[in-house]
């Protein structure tokens, strides 16, 4: 990076169930207005915008932002599966770091339908088509189970078989998410559940997964305003949170060869991205105070602990059992409640993570506050694939 990138403002609306939310136009516009208000800027100050969503027509980004203002700026629409929001953030950050712009908006929203994720196009090849035999071969006993459940259920099962982890570890992660979400007024689910509650819920994959271990389809919006340091000084903006390093990766050959469900769900992408971030910033996993990671399933949170370097290979069960993933432990993971409790509106998720970490580093996270937080790590994963890891620092 050549220019220091400041997070000047963040905005987020409460997440909601499909059918209970406003339209994507209203959600995107409101998230933007909240980010502008947080920064103390008008829309006229924004020079470029990157807008992320997965389920929507072309130029939906313009449709949402035209409700805020029509200033003729470049608006780029972004779709990168579940990492869409952080991909918009990645592009906005690059625009600032390169010196091409001084004030850039990253916006993400999603108006989802109820039920399991599915392709909207059945007349053309699906994503990762070339590698689907790997998934089918490793999960052939799961029949017609929706692909997301096969994917992360299969990865969870492989992790259990390889390291002796039990289903209770996944249940404990889900229970932890509920305790964190109870303090987040923007979270979809705020009811606290216990490990026993999670274990007793409807079984999706025997011995591996119950319904509470899967994140719900969600609607919502979130936004961030990134500015250069000189722009922040010129306009008297707060500059206490900055992006220290960021990396985006896609699938290497190792994601599919040799066949492994752990590799299929992005462990190589995650490890590569976070390694680049740690090296660029001159820090390591032990330096991280708070982390928002991609817990689309409880199984993926457990798997991601190792990919991010928070515990050694095969050490996730002990990491959970010792409470090292929550307040008082090594790193507070998903203080927002994560995707499991806060919800997962695909296009908004990465920017909702940015929202949480910005408030944590500002010291304005209220009851969720991680005491003394100075470094926050964001991990947003989209299969297909793309992984974005971002390191925030207290300036």
C-alpha positions in Angstrom: 0.0 0.0 0.0 1.2 3.5 -0.8 -1.6 5.5 0.8 -2.8 4.9 4.4 -6.5 3.7 4.2 -8.8 5.0 6.9 -12.2 3.6 7.8 -14.0 6.9 8.2 -17.6 5.6 8.6 -19.6 2.4 8.9 -23.3 1.7 8.7 -25.4 -1.3 9.1 -29.1 -2.1 9.4 -30.7 -4.8 11.6 -30.7 -8.1 9.7 -34.1 -9.8 9.1 -35.6 -13.0 7.9 -36.6 -13.3 4.2 -40.0 -11.8 3.7 -39.6 -9.6 6.8 -37.2 -7.0 5.4 -37.4 -3.9 3.3 -36.5 -4.1 -0.4 -32.8 -4.2 -1.3 -33.1 -0.7 -2.6 -34.2 0.6 0.8 -31.7 -1.6 2.7 -28.8 -0.5 0.6 -29.8 3.2 0.7 -30.2 3.1 4.5 -26.9 1.4 5.2 -25.2 4.0 3.0 -26.9 6.9 4.9 -25.8 5.4 8.2 -22.2 5.2 7.0 -22.3 8.7 5.7 -23.7 10.0 9.0 -21.1 8.0 11.0 -18.4 9.7 9.0 -20.0 13.1 9.0 -19.9 13.3 5.2 -22.5 14.0 2.5 -22.9 11.7 -0.5 -21.4 14.4 -2.7 -18.0 13.6 -1.1 -18.0 10.1 -2.4 -15.9 9.7 -5.6 -16.5 6.0 -6.4 -18.7 3.2 -5.1 -18.4 -0.6 -5.2 -21.6 -2.4 -4.5 -21.9 -6.1 -3.7 -24.9 -8.4 -4.0 -25.4 -12.0 -5.2 -29.1 -12.3 -5.9 -30.1 -9.3 -8.0 -30.3 -7.9 -11.5 -27.5 -6.0 -13.1 -27.0 -2.4 -11.9 -28.9 -3.0 -8.7 -26.1 -1.0 -7.0 -27.1 2.0 -9.0 -30.7 1.4 -8.2 -30.0 1.5 -4.4 -27.5 4.4 -4.5 -29.7 6.6 -6.7 -32.0 6.8 -3.6 -29.1 8.5 -1.8 -27.9 10.7 -4.6 -27.2 11.0 -8.3 -23.8 12.5 -8.7 -22.6 10.7 -11.7 -19.8 8.8 -9.9 -18.5 5.4 -11.1 -20.6 2.6 -9.5 -19.2 -0.9 -9.9 -21.4 -3.9 -9.1 -19.7 -6.9 -7.5 -20.6 -10.5 -7.2 -18.2 -13.0 -5.5 -20.5 -15.4 -3.7 -20.4 -15.2 0.1 -17.3 -13.0 0.0 -19.0 -10.4 -2.1 -19.1 -7.7 0.6 -15.4 -8.0 1.4 -14.6 -8.0 -2.3 -16.3 -4.6 -2.6 -14.2 -3.5 0.4 -11.1 -4.9 -1.3 -11.7 -2.9 -4.4 -12.5 0.3 -2.5 -9.3 -0.1 -0.4 -7.2 -0.5 -3.6 -8.7 2.7 -5.0 -7.6 4.6 -2.0 -4.2 2.9 -1.5 -3.3 3.5 -5.2 -4.0 7.2 -4.9 -6.8 7.1 -7.5 -9.4 8.3 -5.1 -9.7 9.8 -1.7 -13.2 8.9 -0.6 -14.8 5.6 -1.7 -17.9 3.8 -0.6 -18.2 0.0 -0.2 -21.8 -1.2 0.1 -23.3 -4.6 0.3 -26.9 -5.8 0.5 -29.0 -8.9 0.0 -32.7 -9.6 -0.3 -32.7 -13.4 0.1 -35.4 -16.0 -0.3 -36.2 -18.6 2.3 -34.7 -22.1 2.1 -31.3 -23.5 1.1 -29.1 -21.6 -1.3 -29.6 -22.6 -4.9 -28.5 -21.5 -8.4 -30.8 -19.2 -10.2 -29.7 -20.5 -13.6 -30.3 -24.1 -14.5 -29.5 -23.8 -18.2 -25.7 -23.4 -17.9 -22.7 -24.9 -16.2 -22.7 -24.4 -12.4 -19.7 -22.9 -10.7 -16.9 -25.3 -9.9 -18.4 -27.7 -12.4 -15.1 -29.2 -13.3 -14.5 -30.2 -9.7 -17.9 -31.3 -8.7 -16.9 -35.0 -9.0 -14.6 -34.4 -6.0 -17.6 -33.2 -3.9 -19.9 -35.9 -5.1 -17.4 -38.7 -4.6 -16.6 -37.7 -1.0 -20.2 -37.1 0.0 -22.0 -39.7 -2.2 -23.7 -41.1 0.9 -25.5 -37.8 1.5 -27.9 -38.3 -1.5 -29.9 -35.2 -2.5 -28.9 -33.1 0.5 -28.5 -29.4 -0.6 -25.0 -28.7 -1.8 -24.1 -26.3 1.0 -25.0 -28.8 3.6 -23.1 -31.6 1.8 -20.1 -29.2 1.5 -19.7 -28.1 5.1 -21.2 -31.3 6.6 -18.7 -33.3 4.6 -15.8 -31.0 5.7 -17.0 -31.3 9.3 -17.1 -35.0 9.1 -13.6 -35.2 7.6 -12.3 -33.0 10.4 -13.9 -35.2 13.0 -12.4 -38.4 11.4 -9.0 -36.9 11.0 -8.5 -35.3 14.4 -11.0 -37.1 16.7 -13.1 -34.0 17.2 -16.7 -34.6 18.4 -20.0 -33.0 17.4 -20.1 -31.3 20.8 -17.3 -29.0 19.7 -19.4 -27.7 16.9 -22.4 -27.3 19.3 -20.2 -25.3 21.7 -19.2 -22.9 18.9 -22.9 -22.3 18.1 -23.7 -21.8 21.7 -20.9 -19.3 22.0 -22.2 -17.4 19.0 -25.6 -17.1 20.7 -24.1 -15.6 23.8 -22.2 -13.0 21.8 -25.3 -12.2 19.7 -27.4 -11.5 22.7 -25.5 -8.2 23.1 -25.9 -7.2 19.4 -29.1 -5.3 18.7 -28.5 -5.7 14.9 -28.4 -9.5 15.1 -31.2 -11.7 13.7 -31.1 -14.2 16.5 -30.5 -13.0 20.0 -31.8 -16.0 22.0 -29.1 -17.7 24.0 -28.8 -21.5 23.4 -26.7 -24.0 25.2 -24.5 -26.7 23.8 -27.2 -29.2 24.9 -29.9 -27.2 23.0 -27.8 -27.3 19.8 -27.2 -31.0 20.2 -30.9 -31.7 20.7 -32.0 -29.7 17.6 -33.2 -31.3 14.3 -30.5 -33.4 12.8 -29.3 -32.5 9.3 -26.4 -34.9 9.1 -26.3 -37.7 11.7 -23.3 -37.5 14.0 -22.1 -34.2 12.4 -24.6 -31.4 12.2 -27.9 -30.1 13.6 -30.0 -27.3 12.2 -28.7 -24.7 14.7 -25.2 -25.3 13.4 -26.1 -23.7 10.0 -26.6 -20.0 9.4 -30.0 -18.8 8.3 -30.8 -17.1 5.0 -31.0 -13.4 5.8 -31.7 -10.0 4.4 -29.7 -6.9 5.2 -27.3 -4.2 4.3 -24.0 -2.7 5.5 -21.6 -0.1 4.2 -18.2 1.4 4.9 -16.6 4.7 3.8 -12.8 4.5 3.2 -10.7 7.6 2.8 -7.1 8.6 2.5 -5.3 10.0 5.5 -4.9 13.4 3.7 -8.7 13.5 3.0 -9.4 12.7 6.7 -7.1 15.5 7.9 -8.5 18.0 5.4 -12.1 17.3 6.4 -11.5 16.8 10.1 -12.7 13.1 10.0 -11.9 10.5 12.6 -9.0 8.4 11.6 -8.7 6.0 14.6 -9.2 2.8 12.5 -7.2 1.9 9.4 -6.7 -1.1 7.2 -3.2 -2.3 7.8 -3.1 -5.2 5.3 -5.5 -7.1 3.0 -5.3 -10.1 0.7 -7.6 -11.8 -1.7 -7.0 -15.4 -2.9 -8.8 -17.8 -5.2 -8.5 -21.6 -5.4 -5.1 -23.2 -5.9 -4.8 -26.7 -7.4 -4.5 -28.0 -3.8 -8.2 -27.1 -3.2 -9.1 -30.2 -5.3 -6.0 -32.4 -5.5 -5.8 -34.6 -3.6 -9.5 -34.9 -3.0 -10.4 -33.5 0.5 -13.5 -31.8 1.8 -11.4 -29.6 4.1 -9.5 -28.3 1.0 -12.8 -28.0 -0.9 -14.2 -25.5 1.7 -11.3 -23.1 1.2 -8.6 -24.0 3.8 -5.9 -23.4 1.3 -7.4 -20.1 0.2 -7.7 -18.9 3.8 -4.2 -20.0 4.8 -2.7 -18.3 1.8 -4.6 -15.0 2.3 -3.9 -14.7 6.1 -0.2 -15.6 5.6 0.1 -12.7 3.2 -1.7 -10.4 5.6 0.4 -11.4 8.6 3.6 -10.9 6.6 2.6 -7.5 5.2 1.7 -6.2 8.6 4.6 -7.8 10.5 2.2 -9.5 13.0 1.2 -13.0 13.8 -2.0 -14.8 15.0 -1.0 -14.3 18.6 -1.2 -10.6 18.1 -4.9 -10.6 17.1 -7.3 -9.3 19.7 -10.6 -9.8 17.9 -11.7 -11.7 14.8 -14.8 -11.8 12.6 -14.6 -15.0 10.6 -16.8 -16.8 8.2 -18.9 -19.1 10.3 -21.6 -20.0 7.7 -21.6 -23.3 9.6 -20.2 -24.1 13.0 -18.0 -26.6 11.3 -16.4 -23.9 9.2 -15.6 -21.8 12.2 -13.8 -24.7 13.8 -11.9 -25.5 10.6 -11.0 -21.8 10.2 -9.3 -21.5 13.6 -6.5 -23.6 12.2 -6.3 -22.0 8.8 -6.0 -18.6 10.5 -3.3 -19.8 12.8 -5.2 -19.5 16.0 -4.4 -23.0 17.1 -2.2 -25.9 15.8 -3.4 -28.5 13.4 -5.9 -30.8 15.2 -6.1 -28.3 18.1 -9.4 -26.7 17.5 -11.4 -28.9 20.0 -9.0 -27.9 22.8 -9.1 -24.3 21.6 -12.9 -24.3 22.0 -12.9 -26.3 25.3 -10.4 -23.9 26.9 -12.5 -20.9 26.0 -9.8 -19.4 23.8 -12.4 -18.2 21.2 -14.3 -15.9 23.5 -13.9 -13.2 26.1 -11.0 -13.9 28.4 -9.4 -16.2 25.9 -6.7 -15.8 23.3 -8.9 -14.1 20.7 -12.5 -13.1 20.8 -14.1 -14.7 17.7 -17.3 -13.2 16.2 -18.3 -10.9 19.0 -21.2 -9.8 16.7 -22.7 -13.3 16.9 -21.2 -14.2 13.5 -23.1 -15.5 10.6 -24.7 -18.2 12.8 -26.6 -15.7 14.9 -26.3 -12.3 13.3 -27.3 -13.8 9.9 -25.7 -14.1 6.5 -27.1 -11.7 3.8 -24.5 -12.7 1.3 -23.6 -9.3 -0.2 -23.7 -7.6 3.1 -21.8 -10.1 5.3 -18.2 -8.8 4.6 -19.2 -5.2 5.3 -21.1 -6.2 8.5 -17.8 -7.8 9.6 -16.1 -4.5 8.9 -18.8 -2.6 10.9 -18.2 -4.8 13.9 -14.4 -4.6 13.9 -14.4 -0.9 13.3 -16.6 -0.4 16.5 -14.4 -2.8 18.4 -11.2 -0.9 17.6 -13.0 2.4 18.3 -14.0 1.1 21.7 -17.7 1.7 20.9 -19.0 -1.8 20.8 -21.0 -1.4 24.0 -21.6 -4.7 25.8 -19.7 -6.6 23.1 -16.6 -4.6 23.6 -13.3 -6.5 23.6 -11.2 -4.7 26.2 -8.1 -3.1 24.8 -8.7 -4.3 21.2 -6.0 -2.9 18.9 -5.8 -5.5 16.1 -8.9 -7.0 14.4 -8.9 -9.7 11.7 -11.6 -10.2 9.2 -12.1 -13.5 7.2 -14.8 -13.7 4.5 -15.0 -16.8 2.3 -16.9 -17.5 -0.9 -16.8 -20.8 -2.5 -16.2 -20.8 -6.2 -13.9 -19.4 -4.9 -12.6 -16.3 -3.3 -11.3 -15.5 0.2 -10.6 -12.0 1.5 -8.7 -11.5 4.8 -8.4 -7.9 6.1 -6.4 -6.7 9.1 -7.6 -3.5 10.9 -5.5 -1.6 13.4 -6.2 1.1 15.9 -4.5 4.2 14.5 
